[in-house]
Amino acid sequence: MTRYYALLFFLLLAGVTQAQSPVLLRQQLQQVLDEEKLVGAVWTTVDSAGQITVGCAGYRNKPAGQRLSPTDRVHVGSITKTVLAMGLLRLATEGKIRLDAPLSRYLPDLPMQNPWAKTHPVRVGHLLDHTAGLEDLRLWHMFSAEATPNTPLTEVFRRDPSVLQVRTRPGSAFAYSNIGYTLAAMVIEAVTGGRYETYLDAQLLKPLGMTRSTFQFVSQQADPTLAYGHLDNGEVVAALPIFLRPSTQLTTTAHDMGVLMRFLMSDGTLGGQPFIDPALLAQLGKPVGTDAARQGLASGYRLGLVTRDRYGVVGLAHSGNMVGYNAMLYLFPRQKKAFFITHNMDSETANYDRSNQVLVSYLNLPRPTPPSPNAQLPNGFAEWAGYYLPIVPKFEPLALLDRYTNVLQVRVQAQEIRIEPMQKEAFRLDYVGHRLFRAEGRQLPSTVFFRNDDGQMMLVADGRTPFVKTSGVWVWGVWLSLSLGLVGLFWLLLSGFVQWFRLGMSVRYRPIVWAWLGILLLLVPVPLLATQSFTTWGDFTAGSGLLALVTALLPLCLLLAGWRLWRSGFASFGTKLDGLAVLLSLQAVGLLVYWHLIPFRLWI
């Protein structure tokens, strides 16, 4: 009898502990929200038995004091791509499309500009893998008052066909592209003869049992259970239609995301019938065909998910970020466990990784010790040291800043390789052989060095963004040019004020006046831009129009000031300094003109 009561006690204790686990999880995530100053979050976990558990903490609408409910609807940002990719896989399973078919088979009138079209056409699968060689997006794609829930998808490129310029050989390199997933939605529409939202709602979400999810546009006014997004200052952000809606527009619930994750870790059947080919599900997060994959790097992006090696565990993941929201989906197919979390606040300072770490710990996943490095660097590897730039800029109009603010420096010291990103902390790489390296704390090889077909020295980290080696002279030259240009403009601004205070209105006769006025004109659009809604940042407005005008006038004003200084003969030491400042400013402005940053047009 004593043994019976002891066994009963331990069973009850285990049940209480199990029941308390979601409570403890909520406490830990609430602590993260408090410390990171986040408004709220909803989450779901899937255990190895397929049980879905949901939770929430914080506010649906912070200013109104409305608390979140586990059943509230939310947005997920780019995790929408994972769900949309499943729609394409469903069509492929039904034999209605081929992922290896050229995109032109389904979109014959698409004005794609592909220099490799004859030998390497863009294929449907490239869109889902982000290997079509397309840029990511333009500002107006995301922030425009002209977008509506019913705007034709063709508007993404009709306004500017150059967004369809293919920048790398299709299939060879990862380049994250919201435009690419919008084209994938156009393939769905071409094959089904209707709107992609209608097809996916009826033929994907409904059969999966995601009954409170939709690809249709949903606003908080239409559905009060949809949680508001929030900005850093606590301001609420309502749902907004965008041109790139296939890449981010999914309204769902924590439970529905649990249903999706459980299916993604299954054999692809529903009710005993094939729904998505298990061979396709097995390819998720396993890149093929890219230069990095051919060099042996197994991690990367494939069919809507990426292999992610963090927190001592390896899983399939997709993050989601949009105005007002930050989300993460994580699958661990081997253990049949998963989690999803979305924070209804888009913060520039919060560490969202803390929430992921809490959820990984909650799932109690095995964390093997990373293997010790035992390979020796090959002879001559020192030649790989130097500077690397991303080969495809994320925002083409800002290509100069995009490339040179994301530069990597590789240092080779004895048997140690260090990567020093400009915007992140440096980290060590351990050599594992065959030019493959593992970042410290990782389980899998994360980085590969190789020469591409053109002989360029390349670096690919995490199977994603490729970097090409460049001369340090170019890197430092660009930053030196911009820095000296700022010094020159500051001097001209200061010198103009000094001469104005000394001479009053007679300053208009001084050679420097044109440069001074050109710089002051840059301030004219500031009040208009500061009071302009961020939802119109990509539109042509009074503020953006004035900004383009005054930036276009700047080089003309500098040239006129330089001409007048030259005509004056640089009579004094002060005019010589002014002349030097004009030259410094002009060389930087010339660089910006070359990179199409002057005139600065927000709407292109």
SEPAZA-998606 format. One record per residue (C-alpha): residue in three letters; x, y, z. Coordinates in steps of 0.05 Angstrom, whole numbers, plus 5000, padded with zeros to 4 digits. Last residue first. Layout:
ALAXYZ
...
//
This chain:
ILE524061113864
TRP519661513913
LEU525061723962
ARG528962123910
PHE535662393931
PRO538462783872
ILE543662563885
LEU543961853911
HIS544761573841
TRP551361223858
TYR555261683811
VAL551662283841
LEU553662063911
LEU560962003890
GLY560662693857
VAL557862963922
ALA563862683959
GLN568763003909
LEU564863653911
SER565063723986
LEU572563633990
LEU573464133933
VAL568864643965
ALA572464564032
LEU579164683997
GLY576365323966
ASP573765564033
LEU580565434064
LYS583865834008
THR578566374017
GLY580566434091
PHE587966474074
SER586467074031
ALA586367253957
PHE583966583932
GLY584366873861
SER577367163864
ARG575566803799
TRP577466133832
LEU572966303891
ARG567266483843
TRP568165823805
GLY568265433869
ALA561865763894
LEU558465623828
LEU560664893831
LEU558264823903
CYS551565123885
LEU550764653826
PRO552764053869
LEU547364253921
LEU541764413872
ALA540063673861
THR539763563936
VAL535064163942
LEU530363903889
ALA530163173912
LEU528663393983
LEU523363873958
GLY519863313922
SER520362863983
GLY517163394027
ALA511763603979
THR510162873967
PHE512062333917
ASP510661693954
GLY515361213989
TRP515161554057
THR507561574053
THR505961084110
PHE511361424152
SER506562014159
GLN509562684141
THR510863174199
ALA518363064199
LEU518663054123
LEU515263734118
PRO519564044173
VAL525963764141
PRO524563974069
VAL527864664078
LEU533964424116
LEU537864224053
LEU536964944030
LEU542065144083
ILE547364734047
GLY546065063980
LEU545765744014
TRP552765654043
ALA555465393976
TRP552566003941
VAL555066493993
ILE562266263990
PRO564266763936
ARG562467353980
TYR557767883951
ARG551767603987
VAL555567684052
SER553968424047
MET547368244082
GLY551068224149
LEU558568264142
ARG561267964206
PHE555367534227
TRP554467314155
GLN561867164148
VAL561666714209
PHE555266374186
GLY558166224118
SER564665954148
LEU560765484193
LEU556565204135
LEU562665164090
TRP566664814144
PHE561064314157
LEU560464174083
GLY567964044077
VAL568263594138
LEU562263204111
GLY565763114044
LEU572162894080
SER568062344114
LEU564662134050
SER571162084012
LEU574661734069
TRP568961234074
VAL569261084000
GLY576861053998
TRP577060604059
VAL572860084024
TRP576060183956
VAL583160153983
GLY581259534023
SER580459193956
THR574558743947
LYS572758033965
VAL565657823947
PHE560257683998
PRO554557193989
THR548357274033
ARG545556594054
GLY548455924069
ASP549756124141
ALA555656554117
VAL558056564045
LEU564956834027
MET567356923956
MET573957043919
GLN572357193847
GLY574756693794
ASP568856813748
ASP565956123763
ASN566256283837
ARG572256213882
PHE571055923951
PHE570556084025
VAL565055734066
THR561555924130
SER556655594178
PRO559154884189
LEU554254574239
GLN553654574315
ARG554955314328
GLY558055624391
GLU563955924353
ALA562555984279
ARG564055344240
PHE568455364178
LEU568555014111
ARG574455094064
HIS574554334055
GLY575954224129
VAL572854394197
TYR576255064209
ASP573855444269
LEU571156154258
ARG571456694311
PHE566557264319
ALA566458024314
GLU560458394340
LYS555658714291
GLN555059334246
MET561859344210
PRO562458584210
GLU569058314237
ILE570057584219
ARG575957244253
ILE579956644229
GLU584856304276
GLN590355814257
ALA595856334253
GLN592056994248
VAL587457084189
ARG582857694193
VAL576657764150
GLN573358444147
LEU566058474129
VAL562559064096
ASN555159174111
THR555559934116
TYR559259964049
ARG554259544011
ASP547759854035
LEU550560554035
LEU552660513962
ALA546560093941
LEU541560583969
PRO537160593906
GLU538259833902
PHE535759663971
LYS538258983995
PRO544759053957
VAL546958433918
ILE554358223920
PRO555258373994
LEU562258674005
TYR568458324032
TYR574858624060
GLY581358264072
ALA584257584091
TRP583157044039
GLU590557074017
ALA592356824087
PHE589756144067
GLY596455984035
ASN597355314068
PRO590854984090
LEU588255144159
GLN589054554206
ALA583054134225
ASN581453914296
PRO576154404319
SER572454134379
PRO565453884366
PRO559754314393
THR556853994456
PRO550153694442
ARG543954084462
PRO537953624466
LEU531454014465
ASN527654164529
LEU521954534493
TYR522055054548
SER529455204536
VAL527955344463
LEU522255794484
VAL526556204532
GLN532056264480
ASN527056514428
SER524457044476
ARG531557284489
ASP532957324415
TYR528057904411
ASN533358374440
ALA529659034440
THR532959674414
GLU529659824347
SER522859584371
ASP517159334328
MET511759154377
ASN506258644372
HIS511158084390
THR509957434352
ILE511956754377
PHE511956064345
PHE514755424374
ALA516354724350
LYS517354004371
LYS517453364330
GLN524353194358
ARG527353084289
PRO522853614259
PHE525254184304
LEU521254764278
TYR521955504295
LEU517456084275
MET519456784297
ALA515757454299
ASN516758204303
TYR510758674294
GLY509059414291
VAL511759564221
MET514058894195
ASN518858344216
GLY518057594209
SER523257064223
HIS523356384191
ALA526055744221
LEU528255034212
GLY532254774271
VAL539154664299
VAL540554724373
GLY545955044417
TYR542455714422
ARG542855804346
ASP543755404282
ARG538255594234
THR536455194171
VAL532055674133
LEU524755594112
GLY520455794053
LEU522455294000
ARG529955284016
TYR534455744055
GLY541355554081
SER545355034117
ALA548854474079
LEU555254834060
GLY558854324016
GLN561854753960
ARG555854593916
ALA551354873971
ALA555355533972
ASP554955603896
THR547455493899
GLY544454873868
VAL540954583928
PRO539054893995
LYS536254474052
GLY531454894093
LEU525354514071
GLN527353934026
ALA523753394067
LEU517253764057
LEU518053673982
ALA519252923988
PRO513252894034
ASP508953123975
ILE503753604002
PHE496553384012
PRO496752634006
GLN490452314035
GLY490051974103
GLY485752534131
LEU491153034113
THR497852774090
GLY504553134087
ASP508552624128
SER508553094188
MET513353634214
LEU510254174169
PHE503353944193
ARG504954074266
MET507754754248
LEU501454954212
VAL496854734268
GLY501155114318
MET500555724274
ASP493055644277
HIS493455634353
ALA497556274356
THR492556634312
THR492756874240
THR492857474193
LEU497657404135
GLN500057984093
THR507657974093
SER510557724027
PRO504157673987
ARG502558404006
LEU508358713968
PHE504359323945
ILE502259474017
PRO495759524055
LEU496359784126
ALA494359474192
ALA493959974249
VAL500060214286
VAL499560404360
GLU504460914388
GLY508460634447
ASN514561064431
ASP518260454404
LEU512660294355
HIS506459854367
GLY502359364326
TYR495059294343
ALA492158614360
LEU486658354314
THR480758174360
PRO477358824340
ASP476258564269
ALA474059064216
GLN476959664251
GLN483259274269
SER484359154195
VAL484458514155
PHE487258434084
GLN485957744057
PHE491257214067
THR486956904121
SER487456534187
ARG481956374236
THR480355684209
MET487455434202
GLY484754724196
LEU489754514143
PRO484054424093
LYS481855144106
LEU488755464102
LEU490955134037
GLN485455073985
ALA480355594008
ASP484756124039
LEU490355993990
TYR485856053929
THR482256673952
GLU488757033971
TYR492056843905
ARG486657193866
GLY483656783811
GLY485456393748
THR488655823787
VAL495155763748
ALA496256503733
GLU494056713803
ILE498856223836
VAL504456463790
MET502757183811
ALA503656963884
ALA510656723865
LEU512057403834
THR510357723901
TYR515157223933
GLY520757473887
ILE519258203903
ASN520258063977
SER527257843958
TYR532857564001
ALA538957443957
PHE541756743959
ALA546656563903
SER547256103844
GLY540155933825
PRO539356503776
ARG546056813757
THR546457453798
ARG543358143788
VAL536757983753
GLN533358643738
LEU525958583756
VAL526059223798
SER528159583734
PRO520859523711
ASP519060153752
ARG511660333760
ARG509559683728
PHE514059273774
VAL510159203839
GLU503959463804
THR503358763773
LEU500558513838
PRO494058863823
THR491959343880
ASN485959043916
PRO487959133988
THR490159843970
ALA496960153957
GLU497160903939
ALA498561124011
SER505560834003
PHE510560534051
MET512359814035
HIS513359793960
TRP514860533960
LEU521360413996
ARG523859923943
LEU524459183953
ASP529158583959
GLU533258573895
LEU532557983848
GLY537757443835
ALA532656883830
THR535856533889
HIS530856723943
ASP529055983952
LEU521556063937
LEU522956503877
HIS528456033852
GLY523355463853
VAL519255803799
ARG525255843753
VAL529256443729
PRO532656243665
HIS539856003665
THR542655853596
LYS538856323550
ALA536356793606
TRP543256943635
PRO542857703625
ASN535857683659
GLN531458293653
MET524558033670
PRO518958403635
LEU513557883654
ASP509257743593
PRO510356993594
LEU508356913668
TYR506956173676
ARG511955873627
SER516356493635
LEU517956273706
PRO521955713677
ALA519755033704
ASP523654713760
LEU518154823811
ARG513154493765
ILE505954713768
LYS499054393768
GLY501653703785
GLU497453663848
THR503853623890
ALA506454233854
LEU500054613870
ARG500754413943
LEU508154623941
LEU506055303915
GLY501155383972
MET506455154021
ALA510855723996
LEU505256204015
VAL505555944087
THR513156024092
LYS512756714059
THR507656954110
ILE513156854161
SER515357514131
GLY510857924177
VAL506957504228
HIS500657904242
VAL495957744299
ARG489057494317
ASP487157444389
THR485756744416
PRO491156764469
SER488157424494
LEU492058074497
ARG490158614546
GLN486759264527
GLY489559874565
ALA487460354510
PRO494560624502
LYS497259904502
ASN492659594451
ARG493258834449
TYR497258864513
GLY501858414552
ALA502557664557
CYS500157074515
GLY499656324513
VAL498255744468
THR499354994475
ILE498854514416
GLN499653764430
GLY503153394373
ALA505852854419
SER512953134411
ASP510553804436
VAL508054404396
THR508755094426
THR504755724415
TRP506056454427
VAL502757134436
ALA506757754453
GLY506158434486
VAL508359154494
LEU515959074495
LYS520359444543
GLU526158944537
GLU526058824612
ASP518458784617
LEU517558354555
VAL523157884578
GLN519957824647
GLN513257674615
LEU516757124575
GLN519356804638
GLN512656854674
ARG508956574614
LEU513755984611
LEU512755864686
VAL505255834675
PRO506055384614
SER510354914658
GLN505454914716
ALA501054374687
GLN507053924675
THR509554034746
VAL502553884773
GLY502153254732
ALA509053024753
LEU507153144826
LEU500752754817
LEU504552174787
PHE509752214843
PHE504352194896
LEU500751614863
LEU507151214861
ALA508451364935
TYR501251184952
TYR501850514916
ARG508650374947
THR505750475016
MET500050005000
//
